[in-house]
Amino acid sequence: MVAKALEQSPGDTVILGHGPAVERWTGPLPRVDRVTRGAGIRLLDTRNGETPCEVTAIRLATQACLAGHADALVTGPIHKARLSAQGFAYPGHTDFLGHLCGVERPVMGFVGGSLRVCLVTVHLPLSQVAQAVTAARVLHTLQVANQALRSSLGIGQPRLLVCGLNPHAGDQGLLGREEIEEIEPACIQARAQGMAVQGPVSAEAAFRMMLAGHADMVVAMYHDQGLAPLKLVDFGRSVNWTMGLPIIRTSVDHGTADDIAGQGIADSSSMVAAMELARSFVPPSASNP
């Protein structure tokens, strides 16, 4: 997938990962032992016999971005269950990147297609979501999304459309009180801070409103509430964008697809989109990533 993507979107790139697996598809590449600026495509083999190579790759790439040796980080998918079985303590990229960057709660967002979505909670069992949807967490998500849309996408006054947690956004408390007790107070606070926030509204209405041009981003309360409609409409075009980090990080909008891994038939369109979005976020004064 990465090899295909680099054919379509070449640039100054260091690939970090399992060396032989990468070169199976790219052919021999110049090897480097650290991330530095340069020309063309180079390979940093992150196998060390102890830590999973993808974890080492994420750590080294993040450190390089923080140190100014790279302009952006673009990641492929990781297999969360497999890494967890090897002792990886994080439920996904987002939390691990937050740890590496010293950010307590980065926000997972998706942009690039006809829908833009961010998530208040991410990789949580559904049984734990309601307890995790607090006014403080909703407000934090709104603040991070508002700032990211302004600074990176140049939207002067982002219109944020906030989903309810329950069917029909709780139906005035009949179907749940999270909207009344947590989500609406956060929306009121956000509006008091000058943000253009609408909601909470029913999720089934929110995505239709976004497609009709009435919002710049939908704020979903949990993973599948946001990503089921997004992937139905924009799969392959959308890009996973981590907001609230001191570095640029984008990724694909799909998983590891183990059923077709190693066959050379994976669709690289989301990786191409992730690379191009990351490059678009790099300030003109910086070198290309």
C-alpha positions in Angstrom: 0.0 0.0 0.0 2.8 2.4 0.9 4.8 1.6 -2.2 1.7 2.2 -4.4 1.0 5.5 -2.6 4.6 6.7 -3.1 4.4 6.0 -6.8 1.4 8.4 -7.0 2.6 10.9 -4.4 6.4 10.9 -4.2 8.5 13.3 -2.1 11.2 13.5 0.5 10.1 10.4 2.6 11.6 8.1 5.2 9.7 4.9 5.5 9.9 3.4 9.0 9.0 -0.3 9.5 9.9 -3.9 8.8 12.7 -3.5 6.2 12.3 -6.8 4.3 8.5 -6.4 4.2 8.8 -2.9 2.8 11.4 -3.8 0.2 9.4 -6.7 -1.0 7.2 -4.1 -2.7 9.5 -1.1 -3.2 12.6 -3.0 -4.2 16.0 -2.1 -2.6 16.0 1.3 -0.9 18.8 3.5 0.6 19.0 2.6 4.3 19.3 5.2 7.1 19.7 4.8 10.8 17.7 7.9 11.8 15.2 10.3 10.3 16.8 13.3 8.7 15.9 15.6 5.8 17.2 14.5 2.4 16.1 13.7 -1.1 14.0 10.8 -2.3 12.7 7.8 -0.5 14.8 6.1 2.2 14.2 3.2 4.6 14.7 3.0 8.4 14.3 -0.6 9.5 12.8 -0.5 13.0 13.2 -4.2 13.9 15.0 -4.5 17.2 14.0 -7.9 18.5 12.1 -6.6 21.5 9.5 -3.9 20.8 7.1 -4.5 17.9 8.6 -2.7 14.9 5.5 -0.6 14.2 5.6 0.7 17.8 9.3 1.6 17.4 8.5 3.2 14.0 5.7 5.4 15.5 8.0 6.5 18.4 11.0 7.3 16.2 8.9 9.2 13.7 7.1 11.2 16.4 10.4 12.1 18.0 11.8 13.2 14.6 8.8 15.5 14.1 9.1 17.0 17.6 12.8 17.6 17.0 12.2 19.3 13.7 13.9 16.6 11.6 10.7 15.8 9.7 7.6 18.0 8.9 4.8 15.4 9.2 4.0 11.9 10.3 1.8 9.7 8.1 0.9 6.3 9.5 -0.6 3.1 8.2 -3.0 1.0 10.2 -1.9 -1.1 13.2 -3.4 -4.3 14.5 -4.5 -3.2 18.0 -5.3 -6.7 19.4 -2.1 -8.2 18.1 0.0 -5.3 19.6 -2.0 -5.6 22.9 -1.0 -9.2 23.1 2.6 -8.1 22.9 2.3 -5.7 25.8 1.3 -2.5 23.9 -0.5 -0.4 26.5 -2.5 1.9 24.3 -5.8 1.3 22.4 -4.6 2.9 19.3 -2.4 5.5 17.6 -4.1 8.5 19.0 -3.5 7.7 22.7 0.1 6.6 22.0 0.8 9.8 20.1 -0.7 11.9 22.9 1.7 10.1 25.3 4.7 10.7 23.1 3.8 14.4 22.6 2.8 15.1 26.2 -0.8 15.8 25.2 -3.4 14.4 27.6 -6.3 14.2 25.2 -5.7 14.6 21.5 -8.8 14.5 19.3 -9.4 12.0 16.5 -10.8 13.7 13.4 -11.5 12.7 9.8 -11.4 15.1 6.8 -10.8 15.0 3.1 -14.2 13.8 1.8 -17.6 15.3 1.8 -17.9 14.7 5.6 -15.7 16.0 8.4 -16.1 14.2 11.7 -14.4 14.2 15.1 -15.0 12.0 18.1 -15.5 12.8 21.7 -14.7 9.2 22.7 -12.7 6.8 20.6 -11.8 3.2 21.3 -14.1 2.4 24.2 -16.6 -0.5 24.6 -20.1 0.8 24.0 -21.0 -0.1 27.5 -18.5 2.6 28.8 -19.4 5.4 26.4 -22.2 7.1 28.3 -20.1 7.4 31.5 -17.2 8.9 29.4 -19.4 11.5 27.7 -18.9 14.4 30.1 -19.4 18.1 29.7 -15.6 18.6 30.1 -14.7 16.1 27.4 -17.3 17.4 25.0 -16.1 21.0 25.5 -12.4 20.0 25.1 -13.3 18.3 21.8 -15.1 21.4 20.6 -12.2 23.6 21.5 -9.6 21.4 19.8 -11.6 20.9 16.7 -12.4 24.6 16.4 -8.8 25.6 16.7 -7.6 22.9 14.3 -10.1 23.9 11.6 -9.1 27.5 11.9 -5.3 27.0 11.9 -4.9 24.1 9.5 -7.9 24.4 7.1 -8.3 28.1 7.2 -11.9 28.1 8.2 -12.5 31.5 9.9 -15.5 30.5 12.0 -15.9 26.7 12.0 -19.5 25.6 12.3 -19.6 22.6 14.6 -22.6 20.3 14.7 -22.8 18.3 17.9 -24.6 14.9 17.9 -26.6 13.7 20.9 -25.6 10.3 22.4 -29.1 8.8 22.5 -31.7 8.2 19.8 -33.4 11.5 18.8 -30.8 13.3 21.0 -32.5 12.0 24.1 -36.0 13.3 23.1 -36.0 15.9 25.9 -34.9 13.4 28.5 -37.3 10.6 27.5 -34.6 8.4 26.0 -31.6 9.5 28.2 -30.4 12.5 30.1 -26.8 12.8 28.8 -27.8 15.5 26.3 -29.4 17.6 29.1 -26.8 17.1 31.8 -23.5 16.9 29.8 -23.7 17.7 26.1 -25.9 20.8 26.0 -24.0 22.5 28.9 -20.8 22.0 26.9 -22.4 23.5 23.8 -23.6 26.5 25.8 -20.1 27.0 27.2 -18.6 26.7 23.7 -21.0 29.3 22.3 -20.1 31.6 25.2 -16.4 31.3 24.1 -17.4 32.5 20.7 -17.6 29.2 18.9 -20.3 28.5 16.3 -21.8 25.4 17.8 -25.2 23.8 17.1 -26.6 21.0 19.0 -27.1 18.5 20.5 -29.0 17.2 17.5 -30.0 13.7 16.4 -27.0 12.0 14.8 -29.2 10.8 11.9 -30.0 14.4 11.1 -26.5 15.7 11.7 -24.8 13.9 8.9 -27.5 14.9 6.4 -27.1 18.5 7.5 -23.3 18.3 7.0 -23.8 16.9 3.5 -26.3 19.8 2.8 -23.5 22.3 3.6 -24.9 23.5 7.0 -21.8 22.6 9.0 -18.0 22.3 8.8 -17.6 19.3 11.1 -19.8 16.8 12.9 -18.9 16.1 16.5 -19.9 12.5 17.3 -20.0 11.0 20.7 -18.5 7.6 20.0 -16.6 5.7 17.3 -19.3 4.0 15.3 -21.7 6.9 15.5 -19.2 9.0 13.6 -17.4 6.5 11.4 -20.2 4.3 10.1 -21.7 7.2 8.0 -18.3 8.6 7.2 -17.0 5.3 5.7 -20.2 4.7 3.9 -19.9 8.1 2.1 -16.2 8.7 1.9 -14.3 5.5 2.3 -10.9 5.8 0.6 -11.1 9.6 0.4 -11.2 10.4 4.0 -8.1 10.9 6.2 -7.6 10.3 9.9 -6.2 13.5 11.3 -5.1 13.8 14.9 -6.0 17.2 16.2 -4.4 18.9 19.2 -0.9 17.6 18.8 2.2 19.8 18.4 3.1 17.8 15.2 1.2 17.1 11.9 -0.1 13.5 11.9 -2.4 11.9 9.3 -3.3 8.4 8.6 -5.5 6.1 6.5 -9.2 5.7 7.2 -9.1 1.9 7.3 -7.6 -1.1 9.2 -5.0 -3.6 8.5 -7.1 -5.8 6.1 -5.2 -9.0 7.1 -7.4 -11.0 4.7 -5.6 -9.4 1.7 -2.3 -8.4 3.3 0.8 -9.3 1.2 -1.2 -9.8 -2.0 -0.5 -6.4 -3.6 -4.2 -5.6 -4.1 -4.8 -3.1 -1.3 -6.3 0.2 -2.3 -3.8 2.9 -1.7 -6.1 5.9 -2.2 -6.5 6.7 1.4 -2.7 6.6 2.0 -2.3 9.0 -1.0 -4.9 11.3 0.5 -3.2 11.1 3.9 0.2 12.0 2.4 -1.2 14.9 0.4 -3.2 16.3 3.3 -0.1 16.2 5.6 1.9 18.0 3.0 -0.8 20.7 2.7 -0.5 21.3 6.4 3.2 22.0 6.3 4.0 25.7 6.4 5.5 27.1 3.2 8.7 28.0 5.0 9.4 24.4 5.9 10.8 21.6 3.7 8.5 19.1 2.2 8.0 16.0 4.4 
